[in-house]
Amino acid sequence: MARLNLVLLLAVLVSALYLVHTQYQSRRLFTELDRAVAEARRLDTEHQRLQVEKRAQATPLRVEKMARAQLNMRTATPAITQYVGDPAGAEAAAASAKTKAGEGGR
């Protein structure tokens, strides 16, 4: 009988230690999960802030100001615009002129 009591006592102690270990692991994992959720919230807030900043940086007025200030660009006007003819159109016109010149020489 004493031997059975000793085995049962040992089983209860092992079970109690396992229960304590499991509760410790559970609390540790819950704390880790809570930290991860807080970090995710922080990163989401940072992402939203950066999106707003990106939109503010890309406004047309700001882009135009930077183009004028840093790149020395200016608005195109008809006075400073140079028009370039279509090279394929120029070749076709030259070929047509040659053909007409060849027909007139016959």
OpenMM code with the backbone's topology and positions (N, CA, C; nanometers):
from openmm import Vec3, app, unit

residues = "MET ALA ARG LEU ASN LEU VAL LEU LEU LEU ALA VAL LEU VAL SER ALA LEU TYR LEU VAL HIS THR GLN TYR GLN SER ARG ARG LEU PHE THR GLU LEU ASP ARG ALA VAL ALA GLU ALA ARG ARG LEU ASP THR GLU HIS GLN ARG LEU GLN VAL GLU LYS ARG ALA GLN ALA THR PRO LEU ARG VAL GLU LYS MET ALA ARG ALA GLN LEU ASN MET ARG THR ALA THR PRO ALA ILE THR GLN TYR VAL GLY ASP PRO ALA GLY ALA GLU ALA ALA ALA ALA SER ALA LYS THR LYS ALA GLY GLU GLY GLY ARG".split()
positions = [
    Vec3(0.0809, -0.1186, 0.0000),
    Vec3(0.0000, 0.0000, 0.0000),
    Vec3(0.0863, 0.1265, 0.0000),
    Vec3(0.1924, 0.1273, 0.0749),
    Vec3(0.2805, 0.2428, 0.0845),
    Vec3(0.3460, 0.2698, -0.0514),
    Vec3(0.3751, 0.1589, -0.1210),
    Vec3(0.4380, 0.1716, -0.2513),
    Vec3(0.3407, 0.2374, -0.3507),
    Vec3(0.2157, 0.1997, -0.3474),
    Vec3(0.1137, 0.2580, -0.4342),
    Vec3(0.0952, 0.4061, -0.4031),
    Vec3(0.0952, 0.4402, -0.2736),
    Vec3(0.0835, 0.5801, -0.2338),
    Vec3(0.2022, 0.6618, -0.2857),
    Vec3(0.3198, 0.6035, -0.2793),
    Vec3(0.4408, 0.6716, -0.3267),
    Vec3(0.4334, 0.6940, -0.4785),
    Vec3(0.3877, 0.5945, -0.5531),
    Vec3(0.3745, 0.6070, -0.6986),
    Vec3(0.2693, 0.7122, -0.7313),
    Vec3(0.1576, 0.7117, -0.6610),
    Vec3(0.0534, 0.8110, -0.6846),
    Vec3(0.1016, 0.9513, -0.6504),
    Vec3(0.1774, 0.9660, -0.5401),
    Vec3(0.2337, 1.0961, -0.5028),
    Vec3(0.3293, 1.1460, -0.6104),
    Vec3(0.4107, 1.0554, -0.6597),
    Vec3(0.5046, 1.0921, -0.7664),
    Vec3(0.4282, 1.1338, -0.8920),
    Vec3(0.3215, 1.0640, -0.9279),
    Vec3(0.2403, 1.0974, -1.0444),
    Vec3(0.1746, 1.2340, -1.0272),
    Vec3(0.1261, 1.2627, -0.9072),
    Vec3(0.0647, 1.3926, -0.8807),
    Vec3(0.1691, 1.5036, -0.8919),
    Vec3(0.2892, 1.4827, -0.8396),
    Vec3(0.3961, 1.5835, -0.8477),
    Vec3(0.4374, 1.6083, -0.9927),
    Vec3(0.4534, 1.5028, -1.0716),
    Vec3(0.4903, 1.5181, -1.2123),
    Vec3(0.3795, 1.5926, -1.2860),
    Vec3(0.2549, 1.5553, -1.2574),
    Vec3(0.1418, 1.6224, -1.3211),
    Vec3(0.1378, 1.7704, -1.2822),
    Vec3(0.1629, 1.8026, -1.1567),
    Vec3(0.1629, 1.9414, -1.1113),
    Vec3(0.2750, 2.0206, -1.1780),
    Vec3(0.3923, 1.9616, -1.1863),
    Vec3(0.5043, 2.0299, -1.2521),
    Vec3(0.4750, 2.0531, -1.4008),
    Vec3(0.4156, 1.9543, -1.4652),
    Vec3(0.3795, 1.9698, -1.6066),
    Vec3(0.2754, 2.0804, -1.6236),
    Vec3(0.1789, 2.0874, -1.5337),
    Vec3(0.0767, 2.1918, -1.5382),
    Vec3(0.1397, 2.3298, -1.5219),
    Vec3(0.2326, 2.3445, -1.4274),
    Vec3(0.3011, 2.4727, -1.4066),
    Vec3(0.3799, 2.5105, -1.5310),
    Vec3(0.4497, 2.4140, -1.5891),
    Vec3(0.5283, 2.4393, -1.7096),
    Vec3(0.4370, 2.4822, -1.8254),
    Vec3(0.3241, 2.4157, -1.8425),
    Vec3(0.2299, 2.4482, -1.9493),
    Vec3(0.1719, 2.5878, -1.9306),
    Vec3(0.1374, 2.6237, -1.8077),
    Vec3(0.0849, 2.7577, -1.7815),
    Vec3(0.1911, 2.8641, -1.8086),
    Vec3(0.3146, 2.8356, -1.7716),
    Vec3(0.4241, 2.9292, -1.7978),
    Vec3(0.4409, 2.9503, -1.9482),
    Vec3(0.4419, 2.8414, -2.0235),
    Vec3(0.4552, 2.8513, -2.1686),
    Vec3(0.3377, 2.9301, -2.2286),
    Vec3(0.2179, 2.9043, -2.1782),
    Vec3(0.0998, 2.9733, -2.2271),
    Vec3(0.1109, 3.1233, -2.2022),
    Vec3(0.1524, 3.1621, -2.0841),
    Vec3(0.1676, 3.3051, -2.0529),
    Vec3(0.2773, 3.3688, -2.1380),
    Vec3(0.3862, 3.2960, -2.1562),
    Vec3(0.4960, 3.3483, -2.2380),
    Vec3(0.4507, 3.3690, -2.3828),
    Vec3(0.3788, 3.2727, -2.4373),
    Vec3(0.3305, 3.2844, -2.5747),
    Vec3(0.2265, 3.3960, -2.5876),
    Vec3(0.1406, 3.4110, -2.4861),
    Vec3(0.0420, 3.5185, -2.4908),
    Vec3(0.1111, 3.6544, -2.4886),
    Vec3(0.2136, 3.6679, -2.4067),
    Vec3(0.2894, 3.7935, -2.4014),
    Vec3(0.3570, 3.8207, -2.5351),
    Vec3(0.4125, 3.7169, -2.5953),
    Vec3(0.4773, 3.7319, -2.7266),
    Vec3(0.3746, 3.7720, -2.8337),
    Vec3(0.2566, 3.7128, -2.8282),
    Vec3(0.1494, 3.7479, -2.9217),
    Vec3(0.1068, 3.8931, -2.9027),
    Vec3(0.0941, 3.9356, -2.7793),
    Vec3(0.0547, 4.0734, -2.7506),
    Vec3(0.1587, 4.1716, -2.8039),
    Vec3(0.2852, 4.1388, -2.7877),
    Vec3(0.3925, 4.2247, -2.8419),
    Vec3(0.3855, 4.2299, -2.9943),
    Vec3(0.3613, 4.1156, -3.0564),
    Vec3(0.3533, 4.1110, -3.2026),
    Vec3(0.2337, 4.1926, -3.2535),
    Vec3(0.1210, 4.1861, -3.1842),
    Vec3(0.0038, 4.2643, -3.2246),
    Vec3(0.0331, 4.4131, -3.2096),
    Vec3(0.0988, 4.4515, -3.1002),
    Vec3(0.1336, 4.5924, -3.0792),
    Vec3(0.2305, 4.6396, -3.1877),
    Vec3(0.3260, 4.5561, -3.2238),
    Vec3(0.4220, 4.5911, -3.3294),
    Vec3(0.3501, 4.6047, -3.4636),
    Vec3(0.2555, 4.5164, -3.4903),
    Vec3(0.1786, 4.5246, -3.6150),
    Vec3(0.0989, 4.6541, -3.6197),
    Vec3(0.0389, 4.6930, -3.5075),
    Vec3(-0.0353, 4.8198, -3.5028),
    Vec3(0.0580, 4.9369, -3.5278),
    Vec3(0.1760, 4.9325, -3.4656),
    Vec3(0.2728, 5.0403, -3.4838),
    Vec3(0.3173, 5.0501, -3.6293),
    Vec3(0.3450, 4.9353, -3.6904),
    Vec3(0.3879, 4.9341, -3.8306),
    Vec3(0.2757, 4.9802, -3.9237),
    Vec3(0.1519, 4.9443, -3.8924),
    Vec3(0.0395, 4.9892, -3.9741),
    Vec3(0.0249, 5.1414, -3.9661),
    Vec3(0.0396, 5.1945, -3.8458),
    Vec3(0.0324, 5.3399, -3.8289),
    Vec3(0.1453, 5.4085, -3.9053),
    Vec3(0.2649, 5.3527, -3.8981),
    Vec3(0.3798, 5.4080, -3.9704),
    Vec3(0.3560, 5.4025, -4.1213),
    Vec3(0.2990, 5.2910, -4.1678),
    Vec3(0.2704, 5.2762, -4.3108),
    Vec3(0.1696, 5.3827, -4.3563),
    Vec3(0.0656, 5.4029, -4.2787),
    Vec3(-0.0337, 5.5043, -4.3141),
    Vec3(0.0289, 5.6437, -4.3157),
    Vec3(0.1154, 5.6723, -4.2186),
    Vec3(0.1815, 5.8023, -4.2136),
    Vec3(0.2692, 5.8220, -4.3371),
    Vec3(0.3411, 5.7176, -4.3750),
    Vec3(0.4270, 5.7274, -4.4930),
    Vec3(0.3454, 5.7420, -4.6214),
    Vec3(0.2301, 5.6780, -4.6288),
    Vec3(0.1439, 5.6939, -4.7460),
    Vec3(0.0962, 5.8387, -4.7581),
    Vec3(0.0573, 5.8966, -4.6453),
    Vec3(0.0129, 6.0365, -4.6468),
    Vec3(0.1285, 6.1267, -4.6883),
    Vec3(0.2469, 6.0999, -4.6356),
    Vec3(0.3643, 6.1807, -4.6707),
    Vec3(0.3978, 6.1658, -4.8193),
    Vec3(0.3846, 6.0449, -4.8712),
    Vec3(0.4127, 6.0213, -5.0132),
    Vec3(0.3153, 6.1006, -5.1004),
    Vec3(0.1867, 6.0985, -5.0615),
    Vec3(0.0882, 6.1757, -5.1384),
    Vec3(0.1176, 6.3247, -5.1310),
    Vec3(0.1622, 6.3713, -5.0147),
    Vec3(0.1934, 6.5137, -4.9996),
    Vec3(0.3153, 6.5510, -5.0838),
    Vec3(0.4118, 6.4601, -5.0947),
    Vec3(0.5330, 6.4880, -5.1723),
    Vec3(0.5055, 6.4901, -5.3224),
    Vec3(0.4004, 6.4222, -5.3660),
    Vec3(0.3751, 6.4078, -5.5097),
    Vec3(0.2697, 6.5045, -5.5621),
    Vec3(0.2389, 6.6095, -5.4899),
    Vec3(0.1399, 6.7042, -5.5406),
    Vec3(0.1981, 6.7768, -5.6618),
    Vec3(0.1153, 6.8095, -5.7594),
    Vec3(0.1649, 6.8739, -5.8815),
    Vec3(0.2367, 7.0061, -5.8533),
    Vec3(0.1875, 7.0832, -5.7569),
    Vec3(0.2509, 7.2110, -5.7260),
    Vec3(0.3925, 7.1901, -5.6731),
    Vec3(0.4092, 7.0922, -5.5842),
    Vec3(0.5420, 7.0655, -5.5280),
    Vec3(0.6372, 7.0142, -5.6361),
    Vec3(0.5880, 6.9271, -5.7234),
    Vec3(0.6716, 6.8744, -5.8320),
    Vec3(0.7154, 6.9886, -5.9232),
    Vec3(0.6231, 7.0782, -5.9557),
    Vec3(0.6572, 7.1918, -6.0418),
    Vec3(0.7603, 7.2821, -5.9733),
    Vec3(0.7430, 7.3084, -5.8436),
    Vec3(0.8389, 7.3925, -5.7710),
    Vec3(0.9789, 7.3304, -5.7747),
    Vec3(0.9844, 7.1978, -5.7500),
    Vec3(1.1156, 7.1311, -5.7494),
    Vec3(1.1760, 7.1300, -5.8896),
    Vec3(1.0936, 7.1123, -5.9911),
    Vec3(1.1451, 7.1126, -6.1289),
    Vec3(1.2041, 7.2490, -6.1629),
    Vec3(1.1385, 7.3547, -6.1188),
    Vec3(1.1903, 7.4893, -6.1453),
    Vec3(1.3174, 7.5170, -6.0636),
    Vec3(1.3149, 7.4823, -5.9360),
    Vec3(1.4258, 7.5162, -5.8462),
    Vec3(1.5488, 7.4289, -5.8695),
    Vec3(1.5312, 7.2979, -5.8709),
    Vec3(1.6471, 7.2089, -5.8753),
    Vec3(1.6912, 7.1730, -6.0167),
    Vec3(1.5981, 7.1629, -6.1090),
    Vec3(1.6327, 7.1209, -6.2444),
    Vec3(1.6347, 7.2358, -6.3441),
    Vec3(1.6023, 7.3557, -6.2970),
    Vec3(1.5980, 7.4750, -6.3821),
    Vec3(1.5082, 7.4541, -6.5041),
    Vec3(1.3958, 7.3891, -6.4833),
    Vec3(1.3002, 7.3670, -6.5923),
    Vec3(1.2026, 7.4842, -6.5964),
    Vec3(1.1400, 7.5025, -6.7094),
    Vec3(1.0405, 7.6081, -6.7222),
    Vec3(0.9249, 7.5563, -6.8071),
    Vec3(0.8145, 7.6253, -6.8005),
    Vec3(0.6951, 7.5858, -6.8750),
    Vec3(0.7178, 7.6072, -7.0241),
    Vec3(0.6742, 7.5124, -7.1032),
    Vec3(0.6902, 7.5228, -7.2483),
    Vec3(0.5893, 7.6220, -7.3035),
    Vec3(0.6386, 7.7128, -7.3887),
    Vec3(0.5511, 7.8089, -7.4561),
    Vec3(0.5742, 7.7956, -7.6055),
    Vec3(0.4826, 7.8427, -7.6873),
    Vec3(0.5017, 7.8340, -7.8323),
    Vec3(0.6278, 7.9073, -7.8779),
    Vec3(0.6711, 8.0087, -7.8040),
    Vec3(0.7895, 8.0846, -7.8446),
    Vec3(0.9174, 8.0027, -7.8341),
    Vec3(0.9210, 7.9089, -7.7413),
    Vec3(1.0446, 7.8306, -7.7236),
    Vec3(1.0283, 7.6864, -7.7700),
    Vec3(0.9175, 7.6549, -7.8340),
    Vec3(0.8916, 7.5186, -7.8793),
    Vec3(0.9490, 7.4990, -8.0181),
    Vec3(1.0200, 7.3888, -8.0340),
    Vec3(1.0742, 7.3538, -8.1650),
    Vec3(0.9998, 7.2305, -8.2144),
    Vec3(0.9443, 7.2398, -8.3331),
    Vec3(0.8701, 7.1279, -8.3888),
    Vec3(0.9618, 7.0524, -8.4845),
    Vec3(0.9620, 6.9222, -8.4711),
    Vec3(1.0455, 6.8362, -8.5545),
    Vec3(0.9523, 6.7589, -8.6449),
    Vec3(0.9853, 6.7571, -8.7732),
    Vec3(0.9017, 6.6858, -8.8697),
    Vec3(0.9152, 6.5361, -8.8534),
    Vec3(0.8211, 6.4629, -8.9102),
    Vec3(0.8214, 6.3174, -8.9056),
    Vec3(0.9249, 6.2667, -9.0060),
    Vec3(1.0293, 6.1955, -8.9604),
    Vec3(1.1317, 6.1465, -9.0528),
    Vec3(1.0740, 6.0514, -9.1575),
    Vec3(0.9782, 5.9695, -9.1224),
    Vec3(0.9185, 5.8775, -9.2205),
    Vec3(0.8428, 5.9573, -9.3255),
    Vec3(0.7769, 6.0640, -9.2859),
    Vec3(0.7053, 6.1495, -9.3799),
    Vec3(0.8003, 6.2200, -9.4739),
    Vec3(0.9167, 6.2608, -9.4254),
    Vec3(1.0159, 6.3283, -9.5086),
    Vec3(1.0718, 6.2317, -9.6130),
    Vec3(1.0950, 6.1071, -9.5730),
    Vec3(1.1456, 6.0077, -9.6680),
    Vec3(1.0416, 5.9790, -9.7763),
    Vec3(0.9160, 5.9720, -9.7373),
    Vec3(0.8093, 5.9454, -9.8349),
    Vec3(0.7970, 6.0615, -9.9323),
    Vec3(0.8115, 6.1834, -9.8820),
    Vec3(0.8026, 6.3006, -9.9694),
    Vec3(0.9200, 6.3020, -10.0668),
    Vec3(1.0397, 6.2662, -10.0197),
    Vec3(1.1572, 6.2627, -10.1070),
    Vec3(1.1405, 6.1539, -10.2138),
    Vec3(1.0878, 6.0401, -10.1769),
    Vec3(1.0667, 5.9319, -10.2728),
    Vec3(0.9619, 5.9720, -10.3759),
    Vec3(0.8585, 6.0406, -10.3303),
    Vec3(0.7536, 6.0865, -10.4216),
    Vec3(0.8105, 6.1883, -10.5200),
    Vec3(0.8976, 6.2754, -10.4716),
    Vec3(0.9585, 6.3766, -10.5586),
    Vec3(1.0474, 6.3097, -10.6632),
    Vec3(1.1205, 6.2047, -10.6235),
    Vec3(1.2055, 6.1331, -10.7178),
    Vec3(1.1219, 6.0642, -10.8251),
    Vec3(1.0106, 6.0071, -10.7800),
    Vec3(0.9232, 5.9377, -10.8751),
    Vec3(0.8660, 6.0358, -10.9761),
    Vec3(0.8230, 6.1496, -10.9287),
    Vec3(0.7665, 6.2515, -11.0177),
    Vec3(0.8755, 6.3049, -11.1128),
    Vec3(0.9955, 6.3191, -11.0642),
    Vec3(1.1052, 6.3682, -11.1484),
    Vec3(1.1396, 6.2650, -11.2542),
    Vec3(1.1328, 6.1382, -11.2184),
    Vec3(1.1605, 6.0304, -11.3138),
    Vec3(1.0534, 6.0240, -11.4213),
    Vec3(0.9289, 6.0482, -11.3887),
    Vec3(0.8212, 6.0429, -11.4866),
    Vec3(0.8280, 6.1639, -11.5809),
    Vec3(0.8686, 6.2764, -11.5305),
    Vec3(0.8753, 6.3971, -11.6120),
    Vec3(0.9913, 6.3897, -11.7092),
    Vec3(1.0927, 6.3134, -11.6830),
    Vec3(1.2104, 6.3044, -11.7691),
    Vec3(1.1907, 6.2115, -11.8835),
    Vec3(1.0863, 6.1357, -11.8933),
    Vec3(1.0667, 6.0386, -12.0005),
    Vec3(1.0255, 6.0976, -12.1248),
] * unit.nanometer
topology = app.Topology()
chain = topology.addChain("A")
for resn in residues:
    res = topology.addResidue(resn, chain)
    for name in ("N", "CA", "C"):
        topology.addAtom(name, app.Element.getBySymbol(name[0]), res)
